[in-house]
């Protein structure tokens, strides 16, 4: 089954801008009225055939008073073939954008402005996942590109309201999130990513 790492909604972000990120003032190559950190569809397609693309991914979790993970949040989406799939928060890092800013931007974009994610104190991910367009090279795949993803576990303390193309955010127990049924619904091999996330925080069933 072909899988896709989510792209931003063009109606909300525009061809050269995503969210409200401002990479600052650039003297050369900046088009008037658009963010300098984004790429046109044509530019992105050309780059995807030449270079790996850097992503951040976040596994949203809820924790108890002792900081123990009690629930895992997975997004429900319909793919290009109309099949229902699950995924985690994911998106590209723009030119001039810090990892922390990229994480916050994608968490707010996918979970809503009232999710109140608690970003990690360190930008070191719990793992680095490589997505390849050729099946079998890695346990992770993306039919459009070679992507390198820095993955984080991010506690969420507020109210989630999925946006963009997500239909809902489902909260599951760690045991449910690691089940074979849920793993089969997670796109691009992200079942392994969720298991690695729970192992990193010591709650892998």
C-alpha positions as CSV (number, residue, x, y, z in Angstrom):
1,X,0.0,0.0,0.0
2,X,1.4,3.4,-1.0
3,X,1.9,5.8,2.0
4,X,2.5,9.4,2.2
5,X,4.1,11.6,4.9
6,X,1.6,14.4,5.3
7,X,2.1,17.7,3.4
8,X,0.6,21.0,4.6
9,X,-2.8,22.0,3.4
10,X,-2.2,24.4,0.4
11,X,-5.4,26.3,1.2
12,X,-4.1,27.2,4.7
13,X,-0.4,27.6,4.0
14,X,0.1,28.8,0.4
15,X,2.8,27.5,-2.0
16,X,5.7,29.1,-0.3
17,X,4.6,29.4,3.3
18,X,3.6,27.1,6.0
19,X,1.9,28.3,9.2
20,X,3.1,31.5,10.7
21,X,6.8,30.8,10.7
22,X,9.0,33.7,9.8
23,X,12.6,32.7,9.0
24,X,13.7,36.4,9.2
25,X,14.9,38.9,6.7
26,X,16.8,37.6,3.7
27,X,18.6,39.9,1.3
28,X,18.6,37.5,-1.7
29,X,16.0,35.1,-3.2
30,X,13.0,36.2,-1.1
31,X,9.8,36.8,-2.9
32,X,7.7,39.7,-1.8
33,X,5.0,38.8,0.7
34,X,5.9,35.2,1.2
35,X,8.0,33.3,3.7
36,X,11.5,32.5,2.5
37,X,11.6,29.1,4.2
38,X,9.1,27.4,2.0
39,X,9.3,25.8,-1.5
40,X,7.0,25.8,-4.5
41,X,5.4,22.5,-5.5
42,X,7.8,22.3,-8.5
43,X,10.9,23.0,-6.4
44,X,9.9,20.5,-3.8
45,X,9.3,17.8,-6.4
46,X,12.7,18.4,-7.9
47,X,14.5,18.3,-4.5
48,X,12.7,15.1,-3.4
49,X,14.4,13.3,-6.3
50,X,17.8,14.6,-5.4
51,X,18.1,15.0,-1.6
52,X,16.8,13.5,1.6
53,X,14.2,15.7,3.3
54,X,14.4,16.5,7.1
55,X,11.2,15.9,9.1
56,X,10.2,16.0,12.8
57,X,7.7,13.5,14.2
58,X,5.9,13.6,17.5
59,X,4.1,10.9,19.3
60,X,1.5,12.7,21.5
61,X,1.0,11.2,24.9
62,X,-0.9,11.9,28.2
63,X,0.8,11.3,31.5
64,X,-0.3,10.9,35.1
65,X,0.8,12.9,38.1
66,X,4.1,10.9,38.3
67,X,4.9,11.5,34.6
68,X,4.1,8.0,33.5
69,X,2.6,7.6,30.0
70,X,-1.0,6.4,30.3
71,X,-2.4,7.2,26.8
72,X,-1.0,7.6,23.3
73,X,-2.6,9.8,20.7
74,X,-2.9,8.7,17.1
75,X,-4.3,10.7,14.2
76,X,-6.9,9.1,11.9
77,X,-6.7,10.1,8.2
78,X,-8.1,9.0,4.8
79,X,-5.3,8.4,2.3
80,X,-5.3,9.1,-1.4
81,X,-7.0,5.8,-2.1
82,X,-9.8,6.5,0.4
83,X,-8.4,4.0,3.0
84,X,-8.5,4.9,6.7
85,X,-5.0,5.1,8.2
86,X,-3.4,6.2,11.4
87,X,-0.3,8.3,11.9
88,X,1.5,10.5,14.3
89,X,2.2,14.3,14.1
90,X,4.7,14.8,11.3
91,X,6.0,17.5,9.0
92,X,9.0,19.1,7.4
93,X,11.6,21.4,9.0
94,X,11.9,24.6,7.0
95,X,15.0,26.5,6.1
96,X,16.1,28.6,9.0
97,X,13.7,26.9,11.5
98,X,14.9,25.3,14.7
99,X,13.8,21.8,15.6
100,X,11.9,23.2,18.6
101,X,10.0,25.6,16.4
102,X,9.2,23.0,13.8
103,X,7.9,20.6,16.5
104,X,5.6,23.2,18.0
105,X,4.4,24.4,14.6
106,X,3.4,20.9,13.5
107,X,1.9,20.0,16.9
108,X,-0.3,23.1,16.8
109,X,-1.2,22.5,13.2
110,X,-2.3,18.9,13.7
111,X,-3.7,19.0,17.3
112,X,-5.0,22.6,17.5
113,X,-3.9,25.7,19.4
114,X,-5.3,24.5,22.8
115,X,-3.3,21.2,22.9
116,X,-0.6,22.8,25.0
117,X,2.2,20.4,24.2
118,X,5.1,20.1,26.6
119,X,8.2,20.3,24.3
120,X,11.2,18.3,25.5
121,X,14.0,20.2,27.3
122,X,16.6,18.6,24.9
123,X,16.3,18.6,21.1
124,X,17.8,15.1,21.1
125,X,15.2,12.7,19.6
126,X,14.4,9.2,21.0
127,X,15.3,7.9,17.5
128,X,16.1,8.8,13.9
129,X,13.8,7.1,11.3
130,X,14.7,6.9,7.6
131,X,11.8,6.7,5.2
132,X,12.7,5.3,1.7
133,X,10.6,5.3,-1.5
134,X,11.8,1.8,-2.2
135,X,10.1,-0.9,-0.1
136,X,12.5,-3.2,1.9
137,X,15.3,-0.8,2.4
138,X,14.0,0.2,5.8
139,X,11.0,-0.7,8.0
140,X,9.8,2.8,7.2
141,X,8.6,3.9,3.8
142,X,7.3,6.9,1.9
143,X,6.5,6.5,-1.8
144,X,7.4,10.1,-2.6
145,X,10.8,10.6,-1.1
146,X,13.8,9.7,1.0
147,X,13.0,11.4,4.4
148,X,15.1,11.5,7.6
149,X,12.8,12.0,10.6
150,X,13.8,13.0,14.1
151,X,11.1,11.5,16.4
152,X,10.0,12.7,19.8
153,X,7.5,11.8,22.6
154,X,5.6,14.9,23.5
155,X,3.2,15.1,26.5
156,X,0.0,17.0,25.7
157,X,-1.9,18.7,28.6
158,X,-4.7,20.6,26.9
159,X,-7.7,20.0,24.7
160,X,-7.0,18.5,21.2
161,X,-8.9,19.5,18.1
162,X,-7.4,17.8,15.1
163,X,-6.9,20.1,12.1
164,X,-5.7,19.9,8.5
165,X,-6.6,16.5,7.0
166,X,-7.0,14.6,10.2
167,X,-10.4,13.3,11.0
168,X,-9.8,12.6,14.7
169,X,-7.2,12.0,17.4
170,X,-7.8,8.7,19.1
171,X,-6.3,8.2,22.6
172,X,-5.2,4.6,23.2
173,X,-3.6,2.8,26.1
174,X,0.0,1.8,25.5
175,X,-1.1,-1.8,25.1
176,X,-3.7,-0.8,22.5
177,X,-1.3,1.4,20.6
178,X,1.2,-1.5,20.3
179,X,-1.4,-4.0,19.2
180,X,-1.0,-5.7,15.8
181,X,-4.4,-4.3,14.7
182,X,-3.3,-0.7,15.3
183,X,0.2,-1.4,13.8
184,X,-1.4,-2.5,10.6
185,X,-3.4,0.8,10.4
186,X,-0.3,3.0,11.0
187,X,1.1,4.2,7.6
188,X,4.7,3.9,6.5
189,X,5.7,1.4,9.2
190,X,5.0,3.8,12.0
191,X,3.8,0.9,14.2
192,X,7.5,0.3,14.9
193,X,7.9,4.0,15.6
194,X,5.2,4.0,18.2
195,X,6.6,0.9,19.9
196,X,10.1,2.5,20.0
197,X,8.5,5.6,21.5
198,X,6.9,3.6,24.3
199,X,10.1,1.7,24.9
200,X,12.0,5.0,25.2
201,X,9.7,6.1,28.0
202,X,9.6,2.7,29.7
203,X,6.0,1.7,29.1
204,X,6.3,-0.8,26.3
205,X,3.9,-3.7,27.2
